[in-house]
């Protein structure tokens, strides 16, 4: 399958960002308002509603399970500390997505010395001696993703894994929509090249 890469559906989780469906956006807005009013129970519910998608986003940006856990945890701490600064509760998803991405990038910069080979070996499960074709393709995709820049991984994660629209990505990254489209296209091209190199 040269020239195209299909990210497995199960790896994408739900589409449409941190909550997925428009009717859930209202629930999230209400939770944010409650949290801004000091309701700590709202924070627990907010975490419960967003943690899986936040983790998927963090992992797709970092490609490191432990770093992702740290980044997402730091992102939630930041939410607790800064929620009152969020003027429009409807902007929570964009705001929180930025926080998760920035935490991942910061932690990745601190961690950089590890080589690609060490990452791949560390993430292999020793109990699976006969890797199936599907597992082999996933590993190959993971290696290709690790060859990309943080910027390319981030833009692909937002578009392909989290399912954000070009307009939503433009808002999250605070860049023009035309720039988003060209970055997505270029990142896809580089991913295909990195995948084909193997």
PETAJO-V475412 format. One record per backbone hydrogen bond with DSSP energy under -1.0 kcal/mol. NH is the residue of the N-H (numbers start at 1). CO is the residue of the C=O. E is the energy in kcal/mol with one decimal. If there is no record, write none. Layout:
NH:CO:E / NH:CO:E
This chain:
11:8:-1.4 / 12:9:-1.4 / 17:162:-3.1 / 28:24:-2.4 / 29:25:-2.4 / 30:26:-2.3 / 31:27:-2.2 / 32:28:-2.5 / 33:29:-2.2 / 34:30:-2.5 / 35:31:-2.6 / 36:32:-2.6 / 37:33:-1.3 / 38:35:-1.7 / 39:34:-2.4 / 40:38:-1.0 / 44:40:-1.4 / 45:41:-1.8 / 46:42:-2.7 / 47:43:-2.8 / 48:44:-2.3 / 49:45:-2.4 / 50:46:-1.6 / 51:47:-2.5 / 54:50:-2.6 / 55:51:-2.5 / 56:52:-2.4 / 57:53:-2.6 / 58:54:-2.8 / 59:55:-3.0 / 60:56:-2.4 / 61:57:-1.8 / 62:58:-2.7 / 63:59:-3.3 / 68:64:-2.5 / 69:65:-2.2 / 70:66:-2.2 / 71:67:-2.7 / 72:68:-2.8 / 73:69:-2.3 / 74:70:-2.6 / 75:71:-2.2 / 76:72:-2.2 / 77:73:-2.0 / 78:74:-2.4 / 79:75:-2.1 / 80:76:-2.4 / 81:77:-2.2 / 82:78:-2.4 / 83:79:-1.6 / 85:82:-1.7 / 86:83:-1.2 / 91:88:-2.5 / 92:89:-1.5 / 95:91:-2.7 / 96:92:-3.6 / 97:93:-2.4 / 98:94:-2.1 / 99:95:-1.9 / 100:96:-2.5 / 101:97:-2.5 / 102:98:-2.9 / 103:99:-2.5 / 104:100:-2.4 / 105:101:-2.6 / 106:102:-2.4 / 107:103:-2.5 / 108:104:-2.6 / 109:105:-2.2 / 110:106:-1.6 / 111:107:-1.3 / 112:108:-1.4 / 114:111:-1.2 / 119:115:-1.9 / 120:116:-2.4 / 121:117:-2.7 / 122:118:-2.5 / 123:119:-1.7 / 128:125:-1.9 / 131:129:-1.2 / 136:132:-2.5 / 137:133:-2.4 / 138:134:-2.2 / 139:135:-2.5 / 140:136:-2.3 / 141:137:-2.6 / 142:138:-2.7 / 143:139:-2.5 / 144:140:-2.2 / 145:141:-2.6 / 146:142:-2.1 / 147:143:-1.0 / 148:145:-1.1 / 153:149:-2.5 / 154:150:-2.6 / 155:151:-2.4 / 156:152:-2.3 / 157:153:-2.4 / 158:154:-2.5 / 159:155:-2.0 / 160:156:-3.1 / 162:157:-3.0 / 164:158:-2.6 / 169:165:-2.4 / 170:166:-2.4 / 171:167:-1.9 / 172:168:-2.6 / 173:169:-3.0 / 175:170:-1.7 / 180:176:-1.8 / 181:177:-2.5 / 182:178:-2.1 / 183:179:-2.6 / 184:180:-2.8 / 185:181:-2.3 / 186:182:-2.7 / 187:183:-2.8 / 188:184:-2.6 / 189:185:-2.2 / 190:186:-2.6 / 191:187:-2.4 / 192:188:-2.6 / 193:189:-2.3 / 194:190:-2.6 / 195:191:-2.6 / 196:192:-2.5 / 197:193:-1.5
